[in-house]
Amino acid sequence: MSQLSHLLSSTLLLSGSAGLLYTVALLTAALVSVLASAPERRKDARTTLSILVRRRPR
């Protein structure tokens, strides 16, 4: 049972870290798309943001 507990806590830590990293990437792309001074950089950031948030058809 100890191994299962350790595996579960490791899985939760890994998934939480991945979620946090994804959130930071989204916020960074959103900030760049709004605050960048060059129009092409804003367009690139918006494209990246649309790729990260894209929903797949069900």
C-alpha positions as MATLAB code, in Angstrom:
seq = 'MSQLSHLLSSTLLLSGSAGLLYTVALLTAALVSVLASAPERRKDARTTLSILVRRRPR';
ca = [
       0.000    0.000    0.000;
       2.931    2.310    0.626;
       4.029    2.026   -3.002;
       0.537    2.914   -4.212;
       0.494    5.945   -1.944;
       3.900    7.045   -3.220;
       2.837    6.530   -6.845;
      -0.346    8.521   -6.303;
       1.456   11.438   -4.674;
       4.084   11.462   -7.443;
       1.358   11.451  -10.095;
      -0.463   14.321   -8.414;
       2.748   16.325   -8.144;
       3.583   15.737  -11.804;
       0.112   16.638  -13.053;
       0.018   19.734  -10.851;
       3.398   20.839  -12.187;
       2.273   20.287  -15.780;
      -0.901   22.305  -15.145;
       1.086   25.131  -13.607;
       3.515   25.172  -16.527;
       0.611   25.261  -19.012;
      -0.995   28.138  -17.121;
       2.257   30.115  -17.109;
       2.630   29.540  -20.871;
      -0.926   30.784  -21.477;
      -0.436   33.871  -19.330;
       2.884   34.680  -20.986;
       1.399   34.409  -24.481;
      -1.593   36.515  -23.447;
       0.597   39.225  -21.952;
       2.878   39.362  -24.980;
      -0.105   39.542  -27.326;
      -1.349   42.612  -25.462;
       1.839   44.384  -24.385;
       4.312   43.834  -27.252;
       5.286   46.935  -29.142;
       5.876   45.275  -32.528;
       2.713   44.296  -34.433;
       4.251   41.076  -35.798;
       5.221   39.971  -32.293;
       1.649   40.566  -31.081;
       0.320   38.581  -34.034;
       2.727   35.695  -33.307;
       1.699   35.681  -29.652;
      -1.995   35.632  -30.592;
      -1.376   32.734  -32.958;
       0.453   30.839  -30.218;
      -2.343   31.564  -27.777;
      -4.964   30.309  -30.219;
      -2.976   27.080  -30.669;
      -2.684   26.564  -26.905;
      -6.390   27.171  -26.281;
      -7.702   25.376  -29.370;
     -10.557   23.000  -28.709;
     -10.805   19.771  -30.593;
     -14.109   18.697  -32.151;
     -15.850   15.891  -30.281;
];
